[in-house]
Every structure is written in C-alpha cells, then in structure tokens.
Amino acid sequence: MFESLSERLETAFKQIKGQGQITELNVASTVKEIRRALVDADVNYKIAKEFTDKVKEKALGEKVLNAISPGQLMVKVVQDELAELMGGTEEGLDLKTSPTVILIAGLQGSGKTTFSGKLARFLKQNRHKSPLLVAADVYRPAAIDQLKVLGEQIGIPVYHEPDQKDPVLIARNALKEAKTKGHNVIIIDTAGRLAVDEAMMTEVADIKAAVAPQEVLFVVDAMTGQDAVNTAKAFNERLDFTGVVLTKLDGDTRGGAALSIKYTVEKPIKFISMGEKLDTLDVFYPERMAQRILG
Ligand code: GDP
C-alpha cells in the first residue's frame, strides 16, 4: 500500500529539497504535485485541496522560510499533516466494562468474520482477555462454520444457535452466556449484504440497541477506495460507530480510504488488517503510517 503515493511525494520533494531557499513559487509547484499525488491515490479532490492549502500555509510560514534546510522542514510539515488527516494519535479500544461488548458491522466480503477472529486472538494474547465470539449471521450457515473454524484455531469459544433466526435474540443470549461463563469481552459478528440496504442497517441497529455495545467497529475493504468512504458514511449515519477497521491493506490499494475516512466520518481508524492469516492485524498508528508514506 502507498508505494505509488510514496514515490510521487518523493519526486515532488526532490526539487525543493535541493534548494537552499523556499519561495512562494517553488512551494506552489510542490504543493500542486502533492495534490495530484493524493488525488491519484484516490483521495477526494476537496480533501486533497484542503490538505495542500494547509501545507502551503505552513510551508510559507516564518519558521520554514528561515530554516537551514527548508526542504526537509517542508517534508516534516507534510508528514505531520498526513498523520493529522489519518487521525492524529492512535485510539485504543474501550475495554473498561466487563463484559465489553464489541459489535462488528460492514458489507459482506469486507472481512468481518476474519477480523472478528483476529480481534479475539489479539485481545486474548495482547490484552489477556477471555473473549467469546458470537455468530449472529443467521442467513449464511457458512459464515457460522467459518467463525467456528477460526475459534478452534485460536482456542476461543464461539456462541451460536443453529435454529435461531433472530440475531437480536442470539446477541442477547450470548451476552447472558458471557456473564455466566466469565468472558470479559464478547465480539458479535453480524450479517452483511453486498451493498448498503435498509434491512441490514435495521438489523444491526436493533442488535446495537439490544446489547448496548461499548465498541461498534465498522469493517471496510480498503481496496474499494472512495466507495469505502461512502459506505463508511452510510453506516455511520445509522450506527454511529466508534471506529473503523481497514482490511486488505496487503493488497494493491492506493491508500485513499486510509487517508480520507477519518476526515469524512470523524471516527478513528482503530485497526488495519493485512492478510488472511490470523496474526496479520495491527493497531493503527497514524503517525507511524505517515512516517511510512514519507519514508
Ligand atoms: P465477511 O463476509 O465480511 O465476514 O468477510 P470474510 O471475513 O469472510 O472475508 C472475505 C474474504 O476476504 C475471505 O476470503 C478472507 O480470507 C479475505 N480477507 C479478509 N481480510 C483480509 C485481509 O486483510 N487481506 C486479504 N488479502 N484478504 C482478507
């Protein structure tokens, strides 16, 4: 991810870095290149424009103009602004309540079930929690089996009710089960559809109302670029989620979703998923990501 954006930014900075002095003219041409690079990375034009306007203002500020190596300082300005655009500092999960209820939502195929398994593993190994996974997709028996297989791999129980057709009841019963069995986190994997539709939204909203989750995580395939951002907007309007999980960052994504989601929905990216294997989950650190882009 971001390879092409990184290259483009490097080229944009090459010229200005070689110069002892920053002028309005060379800042303007560098900023224009940065804006083009962002748009080509699938960042919406309005966001790219606002971003580069800020960079321009800071680059022309007193400190940068009079710095010993103004080019370097301008790279730093862009790096800071990229981190800010992606969310500033990292935001963890709210795990204070016991059991903590985490609801997972998103379109079918976005990687919800895989992420549920990864998150359970992460919370068990890295946060020493005792999670219970909940299969609340009542439409696809294969989704329940998939979660059961994942659960077995990581040694985490999966709550499911083969004959129950009401996901709200499953979620409620799972919460009771967690309390009796002493699980301090429950992760509810919900059904997705191929596109945003009212029935899916209502179902997830009903589950949310029934179990009052501390975290509602919206899972989205980063490969879908600006669509990812639009889907995020639709889900956030209905669910008011607490964070975003970007999946498939191991693929050939240009990175637009990672750069624009926080700006658009004002919710932090909390995790990034980079593969099908269960150990490919990372907490998202905007500053590190910005560093990587400009590395
Ligand atoms: P769900 O329908 O939202 O539950 O999606 P799944 O968890 O079943 O994932 C859909 C497909 O994407 C599966 O083939 C997963 O193995 C794959 N997948 C999930 N996350 C990632 C990821 O981070 N990277 C890659 N390359 N594939 C992923």
Residues whose N, C-alpha, C, O or C-beta is under 5 A from the ligand:
A	BS01	GDP	L107 Q108 G109 S110 G111 K112 T113 T114 F115 T247 K248 L249 D250 S273 M274 G275 E276
